[in-house]
C-alpha cells in the first residue's frame, strides 16, 4: 500500500504578511513494487493560510487565494 505523509518543503518569511511560514506538501510515495517512481504531490498548504484568507487582498497559491502567484518560483 502507498504511504501518504505531509513533508515540509520550505520555511521562509512571507513578504505578504511579514511572518515566518512553513510550506508543506502532502506526498504519496509508491508501493515497494515501484521503487523508482518519485513521490506525487497531492496537496499543498501554508501554516499562515488562515491569516492570509482573512485579509482583504489575495496573497498566494499556497493559501488558495491567488492561484497565479507562487512564492517559490
PQR file with spaces between the fields and no chain letter, atoms N, CA, C, O and H, PARSE charges and radii, in Angstrom:
ATOM       1  N    UNK     1       0.830   -1.175    0.000 -0.4000 1.5000
ATOM       2  CA   UNK     1       0.000    0.000    0.000 -0.0000 2.0000
ATOM       3  C    UNK     1       0.880    1.246    0.000  0.5500 1.7000
ATOM       4  O    UNK     1       1.962    1.243    0.587 -0.5500 1.4000
ATOM       5  N    UNK     2       0.429    2.288   -0.643 -0.4000 1.5000
ATOM       6  CA   UNK     2       1.198    3.525   -0.743 -0.0000 2.0000
ATOM       7  C    UNK     2       1.225    4.251    0.598  0.5500 1.7000
ATOM       8  O    UNK     2       0.306    4.127    1.408 -0.5500 1.4000
ATOM       9  H    UNK     2      -0.450    2.290   -1.121  0.4000 1.0000
ATOM      10  N    UNK     3       2.295    5.008    0.813 -0.4000 1.5000
ATOM      11  CA   UNK     3       2.452    5.772    2.043 -0.0000 2.0000
ATOM      12  C    UNK     3       2.140    7.239    1.765  0.5500 1.7000
ATOM      13  O    UNK     3       2.648    7.811    0.800 -0.5500 1.4000
ATOM      14  H    UNK     3       3.041    5.108    0.155  0.4000 1.0000
ATOM      15  N    UNK     4       1.314    7.843    2.600 -0.4000 1.5000
ATOM      16  CA   UNK     4       0.915    9.242    2.449 -0.0000 2.0000
ATOM      17  C    UNK     4       1.388   10.006    3.679  0.5500 1.7000
ATOM      18  O    UNK     4       1.132    9.594    4.810 -0.5500 1.4000
ATOM      19  H    UNK     4       0.901    7.379    3.383  0.4000 1.0000
ATOM      20  N    UNK     5       2.088   11.134    3.452 -0.4000 1.5000
ATOM      21  CA   UNK     5       2.554   11.926    4.597 -0.0000 2.0000
ATOM      22  C    UNK     5       2.759   13.382    4.185  0.5500 1.7000
ATOM      23  O    UNK     5       2.996   13.693    3.018 -0.5500 1.4000
ATOM      24  H    UNK     5       2.296   11.469    2.533  0.4000 1.0000
ATOM      25  N    UNK     6       2.659   14.266    5.187 -0.4000 1.5000
ATOM      26  CA   UNK     6       2.966   15.680    4.979 -0.0000 2.0000
ATOM      27  C    UNK     6       4.463   15.871    5.169  0.5500 1.7000
ATOM      28  O    UNK     6       5.053   15.347    6.113 -0.5500 1.4000
ATOM      29  H    UNK     6       2.467   14.012    6.135  0.4000 1.0000
ATOM      30  N    UNK     7       5.072   16.633    4.253 -0.4000 1.5000
ATOM      31  CA   UNK     7       6.502   16.903    4.341 -0.0000 2.0000
ATOM      32  C    UNK     7       6.737   18.395    4.171  0.5500 1.7000
ATOM      33  O    UNK     7       6.156   19.027    3.289 -0.5500 1.4000
ATOM      34  H    UNK     7       4.592   17.059    3.486  0.4000 1.0000
ATOM      35  N    UNK     8       7.595   18.957    5.023 -0.4000 1.5000
ATOM      36  CA   UNK     8       7.903   20.383    4.936 -0.0000 2.0000
ATOM      37  C    UNK     8       8.771   20.634    3.706  0.5500 1.7000
ATOM      38  O    UNK     8       9.815   20.009    3.520 -0.5500 1.4000
ATOM      39  H    UNK     8       8.067   18.444    5.740  0.4000 1.0000
ATOM      40  N    UNK     9       8.311   21.563    2.874 -0.4000 1.5000
ATOM      41  CA   UNK     9       9.040   21.910    1.656 -0.0000 2.0000
ATOM      42  C    UNK     9      10.028   23.031    1.934  0.5500 1.7000
ATOM      43  O    UNK     9      11.186   22.978    1.520 -0.5500 1.4000
ATOM      44  H    UNK     9       7.463   22.071    3.025  0.4000 1.0000
ATOM      45  N    UNK    10       9.546   24.050    2.645 -0.4000 1.5000
ATOM      46  CA   UNK    10      10.400   25.207    2.886 -0.0000 2.0000
ATOM      47  C    UNK    10       9.870   26.007    4.068  0.5500 1.7000
ATOM      48  O    UNK    10       8.665   26.040    4.318 -0.5500 1.4000
ATOM      49  H    UNK    10       8.605   24.093    2.981  0.4000 1.0000
ATOM      50  N    UNK    11      10.769   26.643    4.782 -0.4000 1.5000
ATOM      51  CA   UNK    11      10.433   27.613    5.814 -0.0000 2.0000
ATOM      52  C    UNK    11      10.991   28.946    5.351  0.5500 1.7000
ATOM      53  O    UNK    11      12.179   29.057    5.048 -0.5500 1.4000
ATOM      54  H    UNK    11      11.748   26.616    4.579  0.4000 1.0000
ATOM      55  N    UNK    12      10.136   29.958    5.297 -0.4000 1.5000
ATOM      56  CA   UNK    12      10.557   31.250    4.757 -0.0000 2.0000
ATOM      57  C    UNK    12       9.773   32.368    5.421  0.5500 1.7000
ATOM      58  O    UNK    12       8.789   32.121    6.118 -0.5500 1.4000
ATOM      59  H    UNK    12       9.171   29.868    5.544  0.4000 1.0000
ATOM      60  N    UNK    13      10.212   33.583    5.204 -0.4000 1.5000
ATOM      61  CA   UNK    13       9.475   34.753    5.664 -0.0000 2.0000
ATOM      62  C    UNK    13       8.587   35.196    4.511  0.5500 1.7000
ATOM      63  O    UNK    13       9.066   35.504    3.420 -0.5500 1.4000
ATOM      64  H    UNK    13      11.011   33.784    4.638  0.4000 1.0000
ATOM      65  N    UNK    14       7.298   35.224    4.771 -0.4000 1.5000
ATOM      66  CA   UNK    14       6.337   35.612    3.736 -0.0000 2.0000
ATOM      67  C    UNK    14       6.377   37.125    3.560  0.5500 1.7000
ATOM      68  O    UNK    14       6.233   37.869    4.530 -0.5500 1.4000
ATOM      69  H    UNK    14       6.909   34.974    5.657  0.4000 1.0000
ATOM      70  N    UNK    15       6.570   37.578    2.337 -0.4000 1.5000
ATOM      71  CA   UNK    15       6.646   39.014    2.091 -0.0000 2.0000
ATOM      72  C    UNK    15       5.269   39.670    2.106  0.5500 1.7000
ATOM      73  O    UNK    15       5.178   40.894    2.199 -0.5500 1.4000
ATOM      74  H    UNK    15       6.687   36.974    1.549  0.4000 1.0000
ATOM      75  N    UNK    16       4.204   38.889    2.017 -0.4000 1.5000
ATOM      76  CA   UNK    16       2.851   39.456    2.036 -0.0000 2.0000
ATOM      77  C    UNK    16       2.398   39.804    3.449  0.5500 1.7000
ATOM      78  O    UNK    16       1.774   40.845    3.657 -0.5500 1.4000
ATOM      79  H    UNK    16       4.278   37.894    1.942  0.4000 1.0000
ATOM      80  N    UNK    17       2.706   38.939    4.431 -0.4000 1.5000
ATOM      81  CA   UNK    17       2.265   39.189    5.805 -0.0000 2.0000
ATOM      82  C    UNK    17       3.419   39.512    6.745  0.5500 1.7000
ATOM      83  O    UNK    17       3.182   39.940    7.875 -0.5500 1.4000
ATOM      84  H    UNK    17       3.213   38.093    4.261  0.4000 1.0000
ATOM      85  N    UNK    18       4.657   39.321    6.312 -0.4000 1.5000
ATOM      86  CA   UNK    18       5.825   39.666    7.112 -0.0000 2.0000
ATOM      87  C    UNK    18       6.103   38.725    8.267  0.5500 1.7000
ATOM      88  O    UNK    18       6.714   39.133    9.255 -0.5500 1.4000
ATOM      89  H    UNK    18       4.850   38.974    5.394  0.4000 1.0000
ATOM      90  N    UNK    19       5.671   37.473    8.170 -0.4000 1.5000
ATOM      91  CA   UNK    19       5.899   36.489    9.222 -0.0000 2.0000
ATOM      92  C    UNK    19       6.584   35.256    8.649  0.5500 1.7000
ATOM      93  O    UNK    19       6.565   35.021    7.440 -0.5500 1.4000
ATOM      94  H    UNK    19       5.175   37.141    7.367  0.4000 1.0000
ATOM      95  N    UNK    20       7.191   34.474    9.540 -0.4000 1.5000
ATOM      96  CA   UNK    20       7.782   33.205    9.111 -0.0000 2.0000
ATOM      97  C    UNK    20       6.668   32.177    8.912  0.5500 1.7000
ATOM      98  O    UNK    20       5.804   32.015    9.774 -0.5500 1.4000
ATOM      99  H    UNK    20       7.206   34.665   10.521  0.4000 1.0000
ATOM     100  N    UNK    21       6.693   31.485    7.774 -0.4000 1.5000
ATOM     101  CA   UNK    21       5.672   30.486    7.462 -0.0000 2.0000
ATOM     102  C    UNK    21       6.346   29.186    7.053  0.5500 1.7000
ATOM     103  O    UNK    21       7.504   29.172    6.636 -0.5500 1.4000
ATOM     104  H    UNK    21       7.395   31.616    7.074  0.4000 1.0000
ATOM     105  N    UNK    22       5.601   28.095    7.179 -0.4000 1.5000
ATOM     106  CA   UNK    22       6.066   26.778    6.762 -0.0000 2.0000
ATOM     107  C    UNK    22       5.209   26.332    5.588  0.5500 1.7000
ATOM     108  O    UNK    22       3.981   26.336    5.676 -0.5500 1.4000
ATOM     109  H    UNK    22       4.660   28.106    7.518  0.4000 1.0000
ATOM     110  N    UNK    23       5.847   25.949    4.494 -0.4000 1.5000
ATOM     111  CA   UNK    23       5.145   25.436    3.329 -0.0000 2.0000
ATOM     112  C    UNK    23       5.282   23.921    3.328  0.5500 1.7000
ATOM     113  O    UNK    23       6.394   23.394    3.302 -0.5500 1.4000
ATOM     114  H    UNK    23       6.844   25.946    4.422  0.4000 1.0000
ATOM     115  N    UNK    24       4.153   23.222    3.358 -0.4000 1.5000
ATOM     116  CA   UNK    24       4.127   21.766    3.431 -0.0000 2.0000
ATOM     117  C    UNK    24       3.440   21.196    2.203  0.5500 1.7000
ATOM     118  O    UNK    24       2.604   21.855    1.585 -0.5500 1.4000
ATOM     119  H    UNK    24       3.250   23.651    3.379  0.4000 1.0000
ATOM     120  N    UNK    25       3.796   19.963    1.853 -0.4000 1.5000
ATOM     121  CA   UNK    25       3.175   19.264    0.731 -0.0000 2.0000
ATOM     122  C    UNK    25       2.750   17.874    1.184  0.5500 1.7000
ATOM     123  O    UNK    25       3.478   17.204    1.916 -0.5500 1.4000
ATOM     124  H    UNK    25       4.475   19.427    2.355  0.4000 1.0000
ATOM     125  N    UNK    26       1.571   17.444    0.750 -0.4000 1.5000
ATOM     126  CA   UNK    26       1.092   16.093    1.016 -0.0000 2.0000
ATOM     127  C    UNK    26       1.609   15.203   -0.108  0.5500 1.7000
ATOM     128  O    UNK    26       1.220   15.357   -1.266 -0.5500 1.4000
ATOM     129  H    UNK    26       0.979   17.988    0.155  0.4000 1.0000
ATOM     130  N    UNK    27       2.491   14.269    0.248 -0.4000 1.5000
ATOM     131  CA   UNK    27       3.140   13.409   -0.737 -0.0000 2.0000
ATOM     132  C    UNK    27       2.630   11.983   -0.625  0.5500 1.7000
ATOM     133  O    UNK    27       2.363   11.484    0.468 -0.5500 1.4000
ATOM     134  H    UNK    27       2.807   14.144    1.188  0.4000 1.0000
ATOM     135  N    UNK    28       2.500   11.337   -1.777 -0.4000 1.5000
ATOM     136  CA   UNK    28       2.148    9.920   -1.831 -0.0000 2.0000
ATOM     137  C    UNK    28       3.343    9.188   -2.412  0.5500 1.7000
ATOM     138  O    UNK    28       3.719    9.401   -3.565 -0.5500 1.4000
ATOM     139  H    UNK    28       2.717   11.742   -2.665  0.4000 1.0000
ATOM     140  N    UNK    29       3.939    8.313   -1.595 -0.4000 1.5000
ATOM     141  CA   UNK    29       5.075    7.520   -2.034 -0.0000 2.0000
ATOM     142  C    UNK    29       4.567    6.202   -2.598  0.5500 1.7000
ATOM     143  O    UNK    29       3.647    5.612   -2.031 -0.5500 1.4000
ATOM     144  H    UNK    29       3.633    8.140   -0.659  0.4000 1.0000
ATOM     145  N    UNK    30       5.140    5.722   -3.704 -0.4000 1.5000
ATOM     146  CA   UNK    30       4.656    4.478   -4.323 -0.0000 2.0000
ATOM     147  C    UNK    30       4.948    3.251   -3.458  0.5500 1.7000
ATOM     148  O    UNK    30       5.758    3.293   -2.533 -0.5500 1.4000
ATOM     149  H    UNK    30       5.887    6.201   -4.165  0.4000 1.0000
ATOM     150  N    UNK    31       4.273    2.177   -3.787 -0.4000 1.5000
ATOM     151  CA   UNK    31       4.480    0.923   -3.066 -0.0000 2.0000
ATOM     152  C    UNK    31       5.853    0.357   -3.410  0.5500 1.7000
ATOM     153  O    UNK    31       6.512    0.848   -4.326 -0.5500 1.4000
ATOM     154  H    UNK    31       3.615    2.143   -4.540  0.4000 1.0000
ATOM     155  N    UNK    32       6.282   -0.654   -2.696 -0.4000 1.5000
ATOM     156  CA   UNK    32       7.621   -1.225   -2.874 -0.0000 2.0000
ATOM     157  C    UNK    32       7.816   -1.862   -4.240  0.5500 1.7000
ATOM     158  O    UNK    32       8.953   -2.032   -4.679 -0.5500 1.4000
ATOM     159  H    UNK    32       5.747   -1.053   -1.952  0.4000 1.0000
ATOM     160  N    UNK    33       6.736   -2.218   -4.921 -0.4000 1.5000
ATOM     161  CA   UNK    33       6.863   -2.831   -6.245 -0.0000 2.0000
ATOM     162  C    UNK    33       7.332   -1.839   -7.303  0.5500 1.7000
ATOM     163  O    UNK    33       7.844   -2.243   -8.347 -0.5500 1.4000
ATOM     164  H    UNK    33       5.812   -2.081   -4.564  0.4000 1.0000
ATOM     165  N    UNK    34       7.159   -0.533   -7.040 -0.4000 1.5000
ATOM     166  CA   UNK    34       7.547    0.518   -7.979 -0.0000 2.0000
ATOM     167  C    UNK    34       8.530    1.478   -7.303  0.5500 1.7000
ATOM     168  O    UNK    34       8.195    2.647   -7.115 -0.5500 1.4000
ATOM     169  H    UNK    34       6.743   -0.204   -6.192  0.4000 1.0000
ATOM     170  N    UNK    35       9.715    1.030   -6.937 -0.4000 1.5000
ATOM     171  CA   UNK    35      10.615    1.871   -6.135 -0.0000 2.0000
ATOM     172  C    UNK    35      11.256    3.030   -6.899  0.5500 1.7000
ATOM     173  O    UNK    35      11.728    3.975   -6.267 -0.5500 1.4000
ATOM     174  H    UNK    35       9.988    0.080   -7.090  0.4000 1.0000
ATOM     175  N    UNK    36      11.288    2.994   -8.219 -0.4000 1.5000
ATOM     176  CA   UNK    36      11.981    4.037   -8.974 -0.0000 2.0000
ATOM     177  C    UNK    36      11.113    5.259   -9.260  0.5500 1.7000
ATOM     178  O    UNK    36      11.606    6.247   -9.803 -0.5500 1.4000
ATOM     179  H    UNK    36      10.904    2.227   -8.732  0.4000 1.0000
ATOM     180  N    UNK    37       9.845    5.210   -8.909 -0.4000 1.5000
ATOM     181  CA   UNK    37       8.972    6.348   -9.156 -0.0000 2.0000
ATOM     182  C    UNK    37       9.115    7.391   -8.055  0.5500 1.7000
ATOM     183  O    UNK    37       9.315    7.063   -6.885 -0.5500 1.4000
ATOM     184  H    UNK    37       9.444    4.407   -8.468  0.4000 1.0000
ATOM     185  N    UNK    38       9.008    8.636   -8.452 -0.4000 1.5000
ATOM     186  CA   UNK    38       9.079    9.728   -7.474 -0.0000 2.0000
ATOM     187  C    UNK    38       7.745    9.871   -6.749  0.5500 1.7000
ATOM     188  O    UNK    38       6.718    9.374   -7.211 -0.5500 1.4000
ATOM     189  H    UNK    38       8.845    8.902   -9.402  0.4000 1.0000
ATOM     190  N    UNK    39       7.774   10.547   -5.625 -0.4000 1.5000
ATOM     191  CA   UNK    39       6.540   10.799   -4.871 -0.0000 2.0000
ATOM     192  C    UNK    39       5.674   11.795   -5.636  0.5500 1.7000
ATOM     193  O    UNK    39       6.184   12.658   -6.350 -0.5500 1.4000
ATOM     194  H    UNK    39       8.608   10.951   -5.250  0.4000 1.0000
ATOM     195  N    UNK    40       4.358   11.664   -5.477 -0.4000 1.5000
ATOM     196  CA   UNK    40       3.428   12.581   -6.120 -0.0000 2.0000
ATOM     197  C    UNK    40       2.912   13.589   -5.105  0.5500 1.7000
ATOM     198  O    UNK    40       2.612   13.245   -3.962 -0.5500 1.4000
ATOM     199  H    UNK    40       3.943   10.962   -4.897  0.4000 1.0000
ATOM     200  N    UNK    41       2.813   14.832   -5.540 -0.4000 1.5000
ATOM     201  CA   UNK    41       2.291   15.890   -4.676 -0.0000 2.0000
ATOM     202  C    UNK    41       0.779   15.925   -4.867  0.5500 1.7000
ATOM     203  O    UNK    41       0.284   16.131   -5.975 -0.5500 1.4000
ATOM     204  H    UNK    41       3.056   15.111   -6.469  0.4000 1.0000
ATOM     205  N    UNK    42       0.055   15.721   -3.771 -0.4000 1.5000
ATOM     206  CA   UNK    42      -1.400   15.718   -3.812 -0.0000 2.0000
ATOM     207  C    UNK    42      -1.971   17.073   -3.403  0.5500 1.7000
ATOM     208  O    UNK    42      -2.931   17.551   -4.007 -0.5500 1.4000
ATOM     209  H    UNK    42       0.457   15.554   -2.871  0.4000 1.0000
ATOM     210  N    UNK    43      -1.390   17.686   -2.389 -0.4000 1.5000
ATOM     211  CA   UNK    43      -1.916   18.941   -1.868 -0.0000 2.0000
ATOM     212  C    UNK    43      -0.788   19.753   -1.276  0.5500 1.7000
ATOM     213  O    UNK    43       0.221   19.210   -0.828 -0.5500 1.4000
ATOM     214  H    UNK    43      -0.610   17.297   -1.899  0.4000 1.0000
ATOM     215  N    UNK    44      -0.972   21.072   -1.280 -0.4000 1.5000
ATOM     216  CA   UNK    44      -0.003   21.985   -0.669 -0.0000 2.0000
ATOM     217  C    UNK    44      -0.730   22.832    0.367  0.5500 1.7000
ATOM     218  O    UNK    44      -1.921   23.115    0.236 -0.5500 1.4000
ATOM     219  H    UNK    44      -1.791   21.513   -1.644  0.4000 1.0000
ATOM     220  N    UNK    45       0.017   23.237    1.413 -0.4000 1.5000
ATOM     221  CA   UNK    45      -0.577   24.113    2.417 -0.0000 2.0000
ATOM     222  C    UNK    45       0.485   25.019    3.020  0.5500 1.7000
ATOM     223  O    UNK    45       1.682   24.734    2.977 -0.5500 1.4000
ATOM     224  H    UNK    45       0.985   23.007    1.519  0.4000 1.0000
ATOM     225  N    UNK    46       0.006   26.109    3.578 -0.4000 1.5000
ATOM     226  CA   UNK    46       0.862   27.086    4.251 -0.0000 2.0000
ATOM     227  C    UNK    46       0.395   27.181    5.700  0.5500 1.7000
ATOM     228  O    UNK    46      -0.800   27.084    5.981 -0.5500 1.4000
ATOM     229  H    UNK    46      -0.967   26.340    3.613  0.4000 1.0000
ATOM     230  N    UNK    47       1.341   27.369    6.613 -0.4000 1.5000
ATOM     231  CA   UNK    47       0.985   27.462    8.027 -0.0000 2.0000
ATOM     232  C    UNK    47       0.230   28.748    8.352  0.5500 1.7000
ATOM     233  O    UNK    47      -0.432   28.820    9.387 -0.5500 1.4000
ATOM     234  H    UNK    47       2.311   27.447    6.384  0.4000 1.0000
ATOM     235  N    UNK    48       0.312   29.757    7.500 -0.4000 1.5000
ATOM     236  CA   UNK    48      -0.378   31.033    7.733 -0.0000 2.0000
ATOM     237  C    UNK    48      -1.561   31.222    6.792  0.5500 1.7000
ATOM     238  O    UNK    48      -1.982   32.354    6.555 -0.5500 1.4000
ATOM     239  H    UNK    48       0.850   29.698    6.658  0.4000 1.0000
ATOM     240  N    UNK    49      -2.097   30.151    6.261 -0.4000 1.5000
ATOM     241  CA   UNK    49      -3.196   30.261    5.295 -0.0000 2.0000
ATOM     242  C    UNK    49      -4.420   30.924    5.907  0.5500 1.7000
ATOM     243  O    UNK    49      -5.086   31.710    5.233 -0.5500 1.4000
ATOM     244  H    UNK    49      -1.755   29.231    6.454  0.4000 1.0000
ATOM     245  N    UNK    50      -4.733   30.635    7.152 -0.4000 1.5000
ATOM     246  CA   UNK    50      -5.894   31.247    7.790 -0.0000 2.0000
ATOM     247  C    UNK    50      -5.721   32.755    7.906  0.5500 1.7000
ATOM     248  O    UNK    50      -6.658   33.509    7.643 -0.5500 1.4000
ATOM     249  H    UNK    50      -4.192   29.996    7.699  0.4000 1.0000
ATOM     250  N    UNK    51      -4.539   33.197    8.295 -0.4000 1.5000
ATOM     251  CA   UNK    51      -4.249   34.631    8.387 -0.0000 2.0000
ATOM     252  C    UNK    51      -4.384   35.297    7.029  0.5500 1.7000
ATOM     253  O    UNK    51      -4.945   36.388    6.927 -0.5500 1.4000
ATOM     254  H    UNK    51      -3.778   32.584    8.508  0.4000 1.0000
ATOM     255  N    UNK    52      -3.880   34.659    5.996 -0.4000 1.5000
ATOM     256  CA   UNK    52      -3.952   35.229    4.644 -0.0000 2.0000
ATOM     257  C    UNK    52      -5.386   35.265    4.121  0.5500 1.7000
ATOM     258  O    UNK    52      -5.775   36.212    3.438 -0.5500 1.4000
ATOM     259  H    UNK    52      -3.425   33.773    6.079  0.4000 1.0000
ATOM     260  N    UNK    53      -6.166   34.245    4.437 -0.4000 1.5000
ATOM     261  CA   UNK    53      -7.546   34.200    3.965 -0.0000 2.0000
ATOM     262  C    UNK    53      -8.433   35.236    4.644  0.5500 1.7000
ATOM     263  O    UNK    53      -9.482   35.593    4.107 -0.5500 1.4000
ATOM     264  H    UNK    53      -5.850   33.476    4.992  0.4000 1.0000
ATOM     265  N    UNK    54      -8.031   35.726    5.815 -0.4000 1.5000
ATOM     266  CA   UNK    54      -8.799   36.756    6.500 -0.0000 2.0000
ATOM     267  C    UNK    54      -8.470   38.164    6.014  0.5500 1.7000
ATOM     268  O    UNK    54      -9.155   39.117    6.384 -0.5500 1.4000
ATOM     269  H    UNK    54      -7.179   35.436    6.252  0.4000 1.0000
ATOM     270  N    UNK    55      -7.445   38.309    5.200 -0.4000 1.5000
ATOM     271  CA   UNK    55      -7.064   39.616    4.663 -0.0000 2.0000
ATOM     272  C    UNK    55      -8.017   40.025    3.547  0.5500 1.7000
ATOM     273  O    UNK    55      -8.724   39.186    2.989 -0.5500 1.4000
ATOM     274  H    UNK    55      -6.888   37.535    4.899  0.4000 1.0000
ATOM     275  N    UNK    56      -8.033   41.300    3.227 -0.4000 1.5000
ATOM     276  CA   UNK    56      -8.886   41.807    2.150 -0.0000 2.0000
ATOM     277  C    UNK    56      -8.268   41.597    0.781  0.5500 1.7000
ATOM     278  O    UNK    56      -8.971   41.663   -0.228 -0.5500 1.4000
ATOM     279  H    UNK    56      -7.458   41.981    3.680  0.4000 1.0000
ATOM     280  N    UNK    57      -6.962   41.345    0.724 -0.4000 1.5000
ATOM     281  CA   UNK    57      -6.263   41.171   -0.544 -0.0000 2.0000
ATOM     282  C    UNK    57      -5.874   39.716   -0.740  0.5500 1.7000
ATOM     283  O    UNK    57      -5.542   39.037    0.232 -0.5500 1.4000
ATOM     284  H    UNK    57      -6.391   41.292    1.544  0.4000 1.0000
ATOM     285  N    UNK    58      -5.906   39.213   -1.984 -0.4000 1.5000
ATOM     286  CA   UNK    58      -5.407   37.853   -2.240 -0.0000 2.0000
ATOM     287  C    UNK    58      -3.895   37.804   -2.028  0.5500 1.7000
ATOM     288  O    UNK    58      -3.194   38.784   -2.279 -0.5500 1.4000
ATOM     289  H    UNK    58      -6.175   39.764   -2.773  0.4000 1.0000
ATOM     290  N    UNK    59      -3.395   36.649   -1.561 -0.4000 1.5000
ATOM     291  CA   UNK    59      -1.980   36.569   -1.208 -0.0000 2.0000
ATOM     292  C    UNK    59      -1.188   35.623   -2.106  0.5500 1.7000
ATOM     293  O    UNK    59      -0.324   36.087   -2.850 -0.5500 1.4000
ATOM     294  H    UNK    59      -3.964   35.853   -1.356  0.4000 1.0000
ATOM     295  N    UNK    60      -1.447   34.305   -2.068 -0.4000 1.5000
ATOM     296  CA   UNK    60      -0.660   33.383   -2.891 -0.0000 2.0000
ATOM     297  C    UNK    60      -1.404   32.072   -3.126  0.5500 1.7000
ATOM     298  O    UNK    60      -2.481   31.846   -2.574 -0.5500 1.4000
ATOM     299  H    UNK    60      -2.149   33.927   -1.464  0.4000 1.0000
ATOM     300  N    UNK    61      -0.815   31.219   -3.950 -0.4000 1.5000
ATOM     301  CA   UNK    61      -1.444   29.940   -4.288 -0.0000 2.0000
ATOM     302  C    UNK    61      -1.391   28.949   -3.128  0.5500 1.7000
ATOM     303  O    UNK    61      -2.221   28.042   -3.070 -0.5500 1.4000
ATOM     304  H    UNK    61       0.059   31.402   -4.398  0.4000 1.0000
ATOM     305  N    UNK    62      -0.447   29.093   -2.208 -0.4000 1.5000
ATOM     306  CA   UNK    62      -0.329   28.168   -1.077 -0.0000 2.0000
ATOM     307  C    UNK    62      -1.462   28.357   -0.083  0.5500 1.7000
ATOM     308  O    UNK    62      -1.815   27.418    0.629 -0.5500 1.4000
ATOM     309  H    UNK    62       0.227   29.830   -2.255  0.4000 1.0000
ATOM     310  N    UNK    63      -2.038   29.549   -0.020 -0.4000 1.5000
ATOM     311  CA   UNK    63      -3.186   29.775    0.861 -0.0000 2.0000
ATOM     312  C    UNK    63      -4.498   29.617    0.105  0.5500 1.7000
ATOM     313  O    UNK    63      -5.568   29.618    0.714 -0.5500 1.4000
ATOM     314  H    UNK    63      -1.751   30.312   -0.599  0.4000 1.0000
ATOM     315  N    UNK    64      -4.428   29.482   -1.199 -0.4000 1.5000
ATOM     316  CA   UNK    64      -5.617   29.254   -2.006 -0.0000 2.0000
ATOM     317  C    UNK    64      -6.343   30.502   -2.437  0.5500 1.7000
ATOM     318  O    UNK    64      -7.458   30.402   -2.949 -0.5500 1.4000
ATOM     319  H    UNK    64      -3.559   29.481   -1.694  0.4000 1.0000
ATOM     320  N    UNK    65      -5.763   31.680   -2.256 -0.4000 1.5000
ATOM     321  CA   UNK    65      -6.473   32.908   -2.604 -0.0000 2.0000
ATOM     322  C    UNK    65      -5.987   33.578   -3.887  0.5500 1.7000
ATOM     323  O    UNK    65      -6.707   34.405   -4.446 -0.5500 1.4000
ATOM     324  H    UNK    65      -4.857   31.761   -1.841  0.4000 1.0000
ATOM     325  N    UNK    66      -4.798   33.250   -4.366 -0.4000 1.5000
ATOM     326  CA   UNK    66      -4.273   33.850   -5.591 -0.0000 2.0000
ATOM     327  C    UNK    66      -3.525   32.774   -6.379  0.5500 1.7000
ATOM     328  O    UNK    66      -2.318   32.613   -6.196 -0.5500 1.4000
ATOM     329  H    UNK    66      -4.213   32.578   -3.912  0.4000 1.0000
ATOM     330  N    UNK    67      -4.204   32.047   -7.235 -0.4000 1.5000
ATOM     331  CA   UNK    67      -3.579   30.904   -7.919 -0.0000 2.0000
ATOM     332  C    UNK    67      -2.402   31.266   -8.829  0.5500 1.7000
ATOM     333  O    UNK    67      -1.567   30.407   -9.115 -0.5500 1.4000
ATOM     334  H    UNK    67      -5.184   32.177   -7.383  0.4000 1.0000
ATOM     335  N    UNK    68      -2.320   32.499   -9.282 -0.4000 1.5000
ATOM     336  CA   UNK    68      -1.261   32.881  -10.202 -0.0000 2.0000
ATOM     337  C    UNK    68       0.062   33.225   -9.555  0.5500 1.7000
ATOM     338  O    UNK    68       1.051   33.418  -10.262 -0.5500 1.4000
ATOM     339  H    UNK    68      -2.998   33.197   -9.050  0.4000 1.0000
ATOM     340  N    UNK    69       0.119   33.310   -8.232 -0.4000 1.5000
ATOM     341  CA   UNK    69       1.357   33.703   -7.548 -0.0000 2.0000
ATOM     342  C    UNK    69       1.862   32.564   -6.675  0.5500 1.7000
ATOM     343  O    UNK    69       1.175   32.135   -5.748 -0.5500 1.4000
ATOM     344  H    UNK    69      -0.685   33.154   -7.657  0.4000 1.0000
ATOM     345  N    UNK    70       3.045   32.081   -6.967 -0.4000 1.5000
ATOM     346  CA   UNK    70       3.683   31.043   -6.158 -0.0000 2.0000
ATOM     347  C    UNK    70       4.975   31.627   -5.583  0.5500 1.7000
ATOM     348  O    UNK    70       5.860   31.999   -6.354 -0.5500 1.4000
ATOM     349  H    UNK    70       3.603   32.430   -7.721  0.4000 1.0000
ATOM     350  N    UNK    71       5.115   31.719   -4.261 -0.4000 1.5000
ATOM     351  CA   UNK    71       6.306   32.340   -3.674 -0.0000 2.0000
ATOM     352  C    UNK    71       7.596   31.560   -3.894  0.5500 1.7000
ATOM     353  O    UNK    71       8.679   32.107   -3.686 -0.5500 1.4000
ATOM     354  H    UNK    71       4.396   31.417   -3.635  0.4000 1.0000
ATOM     355  N    UNK    72       7.514   30.313   -4.302 -0.4000 1.5000
ATOM     356  CA   UNK    72       8.723   29.514   -4.537 -0.0000 2.0000
ATOM     357  C    UNK    72       9.291   29.688   -5.929  0.5500 1.7000
ATOM     358  O    UNK    72      10.418   29.269   -6.194 -0.5500 1.4000
ATOM     359  H    UNK    72       6.634   29.868   -4.470  0.4000 1.0000
ATOM     360  N    UNK    73       8.550   30.285   -6.802 -0.4000 1.5000
ATOM     361  CA   UNK    73       9.035   30.458   -8.191 -0.0000 2.0000
ATOM     362  C    UNK    73       9.685   31.801   -8.354  0.5500 1.7000
ATOM     363  O    UNK    73      10.153   32.133   -9.443 -0.5500 1.4000
ATOM     364  H    UNK    73       7.635   30.626   -6.587  0.4000 1.0000
